[in-house]
Amino acid sequence: MATYGQLNADNLTSSTGGVISPNITSLRNRIINGAMVIDQRNSGASVAVTGNTGQMAVDRFLLTVFGSGTGRFTAQQSTTVPVGFYNSLSATVTTADSSPSSAYAYSIAQIIEGLNVLDLGWGTSNASTVTLSFWVRSSVTGTFPIVITNNNLDRTYGATYTINSANTFQYITITIPGDTTGTWAKNNTAGINIQFGLGGGSSRTVSTGWQANAGATTQTNVTGCTQLIATNGATFYLTGVQLEVGTQATSFDYRPYTTELQLCQRYYWKNIFTVGVGPYTVSSTSNGSNIGIYIPNPVYMRASPTTATSISNSNYDSSGPTSGNWVLNQPYTQNATKTGTVVVNSIGDATGVFFSFTGATFSVQPTGINGNGVYISASSEL
């Protein structure tokens, strides 16, 4: 069941109870980064979402083209917002798919870790009812889909909401009865997958309410819904996303920025260092051929991450040691765990830098990579 509202004249509340006021609590809102304020990967830059790929436009919100769909869109953090918010996620159709084929689908999604929803009791007779609320704006009016699935993709809930006015933010609430059947993860894997559909073919389309999904594919569309992807240049904005226990939406659960960042860093973090300054310092080599340093993760990550660094031999110079002819090869990561990563530089005859060495050994510093400095990142996204 969906309800809709517009901002009242005082610009502080919505007509359906969407009070916009700071409310610092625990994880009442099971959505992370629902106000779209954290964007570690892109810093507000646009990303292109192409066939059979997914991109994080802001932290924890995945934009996906399923099944090599021919439609294309770009997405980014935006400052087009309703009163009370600073950021939204915006998506713009750059290549229309006027009639998506059966397996094609387009969506914005957040996958909630099972540990953050285990108390809901889904899959048992004590399953809790939850309410999803959010602010949405689109250049296309009509009925739009919300699809919820479990990790096995064999349980699905379909719901719809209506955008009545083009290019106007509306406050939407949807109450979802807890699923008393099915298997819902209660560990560090995918617990609840929430899809904001932008269009989809017949094999990606479900009816409203709870149902079995025998096809075990990601569903993004609900029968009879508008296909946003069919309109070239169409825009879609989303912010203030909240999922909470109960039958009524409450005020958006604003959390301190640092808290929200740390919640995001469980799944991804990126550390950018100043151009011309070595990001890490050691006083001597660890052995005759390699230098290693342990980099702790800022928080305990969901799983052992995939790591990356911007450094390449062609982008960096190094100064020689005070004696001998040692320089540094391109670094690599190893032994990445939930708590940290070891970064290793082998000593050889190539250039490339990652460490600043002190004392009587030698000094090596980055000269910059595309003007953005050195970074190291780690990802354990669901």
Backbone torsions as a table, in degrees:
resi	resn	phi	psi	omega
1	MET	NA	129.7	-178.2
2	ALA	-116.8	144.5	172.7
3	THR	-125.6	158.8	-170.7
4	TYR	-134.8	154.2	179.0
5	GLY	-157.9	161.7	174.6
6	GLN	-118.4	163.8	176.2
7	LEU	-64.7	137.6	173.2
8	ASN	-76.8	171.2	-175.7
9	ALA	-62.7	-28.4	-178.7
10	ASP	-78.1	-7.0	176.1
11	ASN	61.5	20.5	-179.1
12	LEU	-115.4	-21.5	179.9
13	THR	-135.3	163.9	170.6
14	SER	-102.4	162.6	-177.5
15	SER	-72.4	-5.4	178.5
16	THR	-115.3	20.8	174.3
17	GLY	92.8	10.6	-180.0
18	GLY	-79.0	65.9	-176.4
19	VAL	-63.3	131.3	179.9
20	ILE	-104.5	94.3	179.9
21	SER	-151.8	147.8	179.6
22	PRO	-58.6	136.5	-180.0
23	ASN	-149.3	86.0	-175.0
24	ILE	-84.1	113.7	-179.0
25	THR	-137.0	-167.8	171.6
26	SER	-77.5	-157.5	-174.1
27	LEU	-80.7	57.4	174.4
28	ARG	-62.6	-42.4	174.8
29	ASN	-86.7	116.0	-177.4
30	ARG	-78.7	-10.5	174.4
31	ILE	-81.0	136.0	175.2
32	ILE	-100.9	134.0	179.9
33	ASN	64.8	37.3	-178.4
34	GLY	-64.1	-22.5	177.4
35	ALA	-94.0	7.2	171.9
36	MET	61.2	30.3	-175.6
37	VAL	-85.2	-20.4	-177.5
38	ILE	-101.5	125.7	178.8
39	ASP	-142.9	73.4	-175.3
40	GLN	-67.5	-35.7	-173.8
41	ARG	-74.8	-42.7	-165.5
42	ASN	-114.1	-15.7	-178.5
43	SER	49.8	42.2	177.4
44	GLY	89.2	-7.3	-179.6
45	ALA	-74.0	155.5	-179.4
46	SER	-78.1	145.3	172.9
47	VAL	-122.1	146.6	179.8
48	ALA	-98.8	132.2	179.2
49	VAL	-107.4	115.4	-173.8
50	THR	-115.4	-172.3	-171.9
51	GLY	-59.2	129.2	174.4
52	ASN	56.2	36.8	178.5
53	THR	-134.8	164.0	174.2
54	GLY	-128.8	147.1	178.2
55	GLN	-135.3	141.2	172.2
56	MET	-88.3	110.0	178.2
57	ALA	-78.9	-39.6	167.7
58	VAL	-133.7	167.8	-177.5
59	ASP	-58.9	135.7	173.9
60	ARG	73.7	-2.1	176.6
61	PHE	-113.8	114.3	-174.6
62	LEU	-100.1	126.9	174.9
63	LEU	-105.5	129.1	-169.3
64	THR	-135.5	141.7	165.6
65	VAL	-109.5	112.9	-177.7
66	PHE	-90.5	149.9	171.3
67	GLY	61.6	33.8	178.8
68	SER	56.0	35.4	177.1
69	GLY	-54.5	147.8	-174.9
70	THR	-84.1	-13.8	176.8
71	GLY	-71.6	153.3	-179.4
72	ARG	-136.5	147.7	172.4
73	PHE	-150.4	158.5	174.2
74	THR	-110.0	159.3	-178.7
75	ALA	-149.6	153.2	178.1
76	GLN	-167.7	165.6	171.2
77	GLN	-67.6	137.6	-174.7
78	SER	-131.0	159.7	172.4
79	THR	-107.3	12.3	170.8
80	THR	-82.1	111.0	-168.1
81	VAL	-146.1	161.7	166.9
82	PRO	-77.3	163.0	179.5
83	VAL	-59.4	135.9	179.4
84	GLY	102.0	-8.1	178.4
85	PHE	-124.2	159.0	179.4
86	TYR	-111.8	-29.3	-178.0
87	ASN	-130.8	153.1	169.3
88	SER	-135.3	171.1	169.0
89	LEU	-101.3	128.4	178.5
90	SER	-115.6	141.3	174.8
91	ALA	-128.0	137.4	-179.3
92	THR	-129.1	127.0	177.9
93	VAL	-73.4	122.1	179.2
94	THR	-104.7	-23.9	172.8
95	THR	-138.3	117.4	-176.0
96	ALA	-76.0	148.6	169.0
97	ASP	-119.9	95.6	-169.7
98	SER	-66.2	-26.5	179.8
99	SER	-149.4	87.1	-174.6
100	PRO	-56.6	132.6	174.9
101	SER	-63.4	167.4	-170.3
102	SER	-47.9	-49.0	-173.0
103	ALA	-93.1	1.3	-178.6
104	TYR	-83.8	144.1	177.8
105	ALA	-159.6	156.3	-176.1
106	TYR	-139.0	133.9	-175.8
107	SER	-160.5	163.1	166.4
108	ILE	-113.9	131.7	-173.6
109	ALA	-141.8	153.2	162.3
110	GLN	-126.3	131.2	176.0
111	ILE	-101.1	119.3	-177.2
112	ILE	-92.1	129.8	179.9
113	GLU	-63.0	141.4	-178.1
114	GLY	-57.3	-33.8	179.7
115	LEU	-64.5	-23.1	-178.5
116	ASN	-90.0	-3.8	179.5
117	VAL	-133.5	10.9	-175.8
118	LEU	-63.2	-26.8	-179.1
119	ASP	-73.2	-12.0	-179.3
120	LEU	-69.6	-22.1	177.6
121	GLY	69.8	22.1	178.9
122	TRP	-64.1	142.0	-174.4
123	GLY	91.8	3.8	177.8
124	THR	-129.8	171.8	179.7
125	SER	-70.7	-12.7	-179.5
126	ASN	-101.1	22.9	-176.5
127	ALA	-58.9	130.3	-177.9
128	SER	-83.5	141.6	170.7
129	THR	-75.2	142.3	178.6
130	VAL	-127.7	161.0	176.6
131	THR	-125.4	128.8	176.0
132	LEU	-101.1	129.0	176.9
133	SER	-133.3	152.7	-178.6
134	PHE	-170.4	163.3	172.2
135	TRP	-105.9	133.9	-176.2
136	VAL	-138.9	147.8	176.8
137	ARG	-143.6	137.3	-180.0
138	SER	-144.7	149.7	174.1
139	SER	-78.6	-11.1	179.6
140	VAL	-113.9	130.1	177.3
141	THR	-92.1	166.4	177.3
142	GLY	135.2	-165.4	-178.9
143	THR	-97.2	130.1	-175.3
144	PHE	-121.3	154.1	-173.8
145	PRO	-100.0	148.7	164.2
146	ILE	-123.3	130.3	178.8
147	VAL	-128.9	130.5	178.2
148	ILE	-115.1	132.7	179.5
149	THR	-134.4	162.4	174.1
150	ASN	-94.1	179.3	-176.7
151	ASN	-65.3	-33.1	179.9
152	ASN	-79.8	-8.1	-178.5
153	LEU	60.1	26.0	179.7
154	ASP	-111.7	0.6	172.7
155	ARG	-128.2	132.4	-172.8
156	THR	-140.1	141.2	172.6
157	TYR	-123.2	127.4	178.1
158	GLY	-110.1	136.4	177.1
159	ALA	-142.7	162.3	179.3
160	THR	-133.4	158.8	172.6
161	TYR	-143.3	160.2	-175.1
162	THR	-116.8	130.0	170.7
163	ILE	-96.8	113.4	-173.2
164	ASN	-89.3	-31.2	-175.0
165	SER	-126.9	129.9	-179.9
166	ALA	-68.0	143.4	172.9
167	ASN	57.4	35.4	178.9
168	THR	-135.5	128.2	178.5
169	PHE	-68.2	134.5	174.4
170	GLN	-124.3	146.4	177.5
171	TYR	-97.6	124.4	-175.5
172	ILE	-119.2	138.5	169.9
173	THR	-128.5	139.5	179.7
174	ILE	-134.2	121.6	179.1
175	THR	-94.0	131.7	-173.2
176	ILE	-124.1	116.2	177.1
177	PRO	-66.9	141.2	179.2
178	GLY	-63.2	144.5	179.8
179	ASP	-81.7	122.0	-178.0
180	THR	-90.2	-3.0	177.9
181	THR	-125.7	-176.2	178.1
182	GLY	79.6	173.0	179.8
183	THR	-112.5	120.2	-178.8
184	TRP	-118.7	121.3	-173.9
185	ALA	-60.8	139.5	178.4
186	LYS	-125.4	28.8	178.9
187	ASN	-127.7	-153.4	-176.0
188	ASN	-88.6	17.1	174.0
189	THR	-97.1	-172.3	-175.9
190	ALA	-67.8	121.2	179.5
191	GLY	-92.9	-59.6	178.6
192	ILE	-132.7	127.5	178.8
193	ASN	-105.8	116.6	-179.4
194	ILE	-106.8	119.8	-177.8
195	GLN	-110.3	123.8	169.2
196	PHE	-96.0	101.4	-172.4
197	GLY	-73.3	140.4	175.2
198	LEU	-115.5	4.6	179.6
199	GLY	143.5	151.6	179.5
200	GLY	-174.6	153.9	179.1
201	GLY	-81.3	-177.1	-171.0
202	SER	-63.0	-37.8	-178.2
203	SER	-77.3	-7.1	176.5
204	ARG	-105.7	10.3	-173.3
205	THR	-112.8	135.3	179.3
206	VAL	-124.3	171.1	174.2
207	SER	-91.1	177.1	179.2
208	THR	-77.8	155.7	179.2
209	GLY	87.6	-177.8	179.2
210	TRP	-78.9	143.2	-179.6
211	GLN	-160.9	157.2	173.3
212	ALA	-78.8	143.5	178.4
213	ASN	-115.1	85.5	-173.7
214	ALA	-64.7	-25.9	-177.1
215	GLY	-74.2	-15.3	178.6
216	ALA	52.2	43.3	172.8
217	THR	-119.7	160.7	179.9
218	THR	-72.3	119.7	179.4
219	GLN	-94.6	139.8	-178.5
220	THR	-131.6	-8.5	-171.5
221	ASN	-127.1	155.5	176.8
222	VAL	-123.2	143.3	-176.7
223	THR	-50.3	132.2	174.7
224	GLY	85.0	6.9	-174.9
225	CYS	-88.0	157.9	176.5
226	THR	-66.0	141.2	176.5
227	GLN	-100.3	93.0	-179.9
228	LEU	-58.6	-37.1	-176.9
229	ILE	-63.1	-15.5	-178.5
230	ALA	-76.2	-12.2	-176.1
231	THR	-110.9	110.8	179.0
232	ASN	-64.7	133.7	-178.5
233	GLY	85.3	-3.0	179.2
234	ALA	-61.9	144.8	179.2
235	THR	-120.6	152.5	-177.9
236	PHE	-146.5	125.3	-179.8
237	TYR	-119.5	142.8	-177.1
238	LEU	-142.3	134.6	174.3
239	THR	-160.6	174.5	178.8
240	GLY	59.7	36.1	-176.7
241	VAL	-79.1	128.2	-177.8
242	GLN	-141.2	136.1	172.8
243	LEU	-125.2	122.2	-175.1
244	GLU	-142.5	159.5	178.9
245	VAL	-73.7	138.0	176.4
246	GLY	120.5	176.1	-176.1
247	THR	-100.2	-1.9	-178.6
248	GLN	-127.5	140.4	173.6
249	ALA	-77.0	139.6	176.4
250	THR	-113.8	179.0	-178.3
251	SER	-57.1	149.5	-177.6
252	PHE	-61.1	133.9	-173.8
253	ASP	-83.5	79.1	175.2
254	TYR	-65.2	132.9	174.9
255	ARG	-118.2	156.0	176.2
256	PRO	-55.3	145.6	-176.5
257	TYR	-54.6	-44.0	-178.7
258	THR	-62.9	-38.8	177.5
259	THR	-63.2	-45.4	179.6
260	GLU	-62.6	-40.4	178.1
261	LEU	-62.2	-44.1	-179.6
262	GLN	-65.4	-36.5	175.2
263	LEU	-61.5	-39.6	178.1
264	CYS	-68.9	-36.0	-175.3
265	GLN	-69.7	-14.1	172.6
266	ARG	-62.3	-25.3	-176.2
267	TYR	-110.1	-24.9	179.3
268	TYR	-164.2	137.3	169.7
269	TRP	-142.2	151.8	-179.4
270	LYS	-140.8	127.5	-180.0
271	ASN	-115.8	118.7	-179.4
272	ILE	-106.5	133.7	-176.1
273	PHE	-110.0	157.3	-175.8
274	THR	-67.9	136.0	176.7
275	VAL	-59.7	133.5	177.0
276	GLY	87.1	0.8	179.9
277	VAL	-127.0	122.5	179.4
278	GLY	-62.0	130.5	-173.7
279	PRO	-71.1	-26.7	-179.1
280	TYR	-134.3	153.1	-176.7
281	THR	-129.6	132.9	171.2
282	VAL	-132.4	158.6	-174.7
283	SER	-94.6	-17.4	-179.8
284	SER	-161.0	170.1	178.9
285	THR	-75.4	151.9	-180.0
286	SER	-78.9	-26.7	173.2
287	ASN	-156.9	-168.7	-174.1
288	GLY	-73.0	-13.4	-174.1
289	SER	-133.1	-13.2	-177.1
290	ASN	-135.6	150.1	173.9
291	ILE	-123.5	126.4	-179.3
292	GLY	-128.0	148.1	176.5
293	ILE	-140.4	140.3	179.2
294	TYR	-90.4	125.7	179.4
295	ILE	-110.6	110.5	179.6
296	PRO	-72.1	143.0	172.5
297	ASN	-68.4	148.9	179.4
298	PRO	-66.2	-26.3	175.5
299	VAL	-141.4	168.4	175.0
300	TYR	-72.0	118.5	-172.4
301	MET	-83.3	162.0	-177.2
302	ARG	-61.3	-40.2	-178.5
303	ALA	-152.2	169.5	176.1
304	SER	-58.6	124.1	-169.2
305	PRO	-85.4	164.5	165.2
306	THR	-91.1	128.4	-174.5
307	THR	-109.7	159.6	178.8
308	ALA	-151.9	156.0	174.5
309	THR	-140.7	151.6	-177.3
310	SER	-82.7	-9.0	-169.9
311	ILE	-73.0	135.7	168.8
312	SER	-138.4	154.5	-175.9
313	ASN	-60.6	-29.8	-176.7
314	SER	-76.8	-16.0	-175.4
315	ASN	-96.7	-12.0	-172.0
316	TYR	-130.0	150.1	174.1
317	ASP	-113.5	160.4	176.2
318	SER	-139.6	145.4	174.0
319	SER	-87.0	150.4	-177.1
320	GLY	-76.3	168.5	178.4
321	PRO	-73.3	169.5	178.5
322	THR	-68.7	-21.5	174.3
323	SER	-146.9	148.5	-178.0
324	GLY	84.1	-169.8	-175.3
325	ASN	-126.8	31.7	-178.1
326	TRP	-74.1	136.4	165.8
327	VAL	-135.6	178.9	-172.4
328	LEU	-110.8	140.1	172.3
329	ASN	-80.4	172.5	175.6
330	GLN	-61.8	134.4	-177.8
331	PRO	-75.6	163.3	174.2
332	TYR	-145.0	161.6	-179.7
333	THR	-105.2	152.2	176.0
334	GLN	-152.1	163.0	177.1
335	ASN	54.2	40.5	177.1
336	ALA	-69.7	127.7	-179.3
337	THR	-129.3	-177.8	178.1
338	LYS	-65.8	-20.2	-176.3
339	THR	-104.2	-23.3	-179.0
340	GLY	177.8	-179.7	-174.6
341	THR	-138.4	141.7	172.2
342	VAL	-94.1	127.8	174.7
343	VAL	-107.8	130.2	-174.4
344	VAL	-119.0	136.8	168.4
345	ASN	-116.6	125.2	174.0
346	SER	-90.5	142.7	-179.4
347	ILE	-89.5	126.4	-178.6
348	GLY	-159.3	-143.8	-173.5
349	ASP	-114.3	16.9	178.1
350	ALA	-107.6	171.5	176.7
351	THR	-101.7	171.5	-177.4
352	GLY	131.0	142.5	-174.7
353	VAL	-138.6	153.3	170.1
354	PHE	-145.2	-27.9	-175.4
355	PHE	-112.5	155.4	167.0
356	SER	-106.2	122.4	-179.2
357	PHE	-99.3	142.2	-174.4
358	THR	-117.3	176.7	176.5
359	GLY	71.9	-143.8	-174.4
360	ALA	-86.9	2.3	-177.0
361	THR	-80.6	-94.6	175.7
362	PHE	-166.2	166.4	-176.3
363	SER	-118.7	133.5	179.5
364	VAL	-136.0	129.8	-177.2
365	GLN	-138.7	147.1	177.2
366	PRO	-70.7	143.5	174.5
367	THR	-99.3	-0.3	175.2
368	GLY	117.7	149.7	174.1
369	ILE	-131.6	109.1	-177.4
370	ASN	53.0	29.1	177.0
371	GLY	75.4	5.2	-174.2
372	ASN	-108.0	-5.2	-179.5
373	GLY	81.8	-178.8	-178.0
374	VAL	-84.9	143.3	170.7
375	TYR	-137.2	156.2	165.8
376	ILE	-130.3	140.9	-178.2
377	SER	-136.2	160.4	178.0
378	ALA	-143.4	137.0	-176.9
379	SER	-131.1	131.2	171.3
380	SER	-133.2	42.1	-179.3
381	GLU	-61.0	151.1	175.5
382	LEU	-75.4	NA	NA
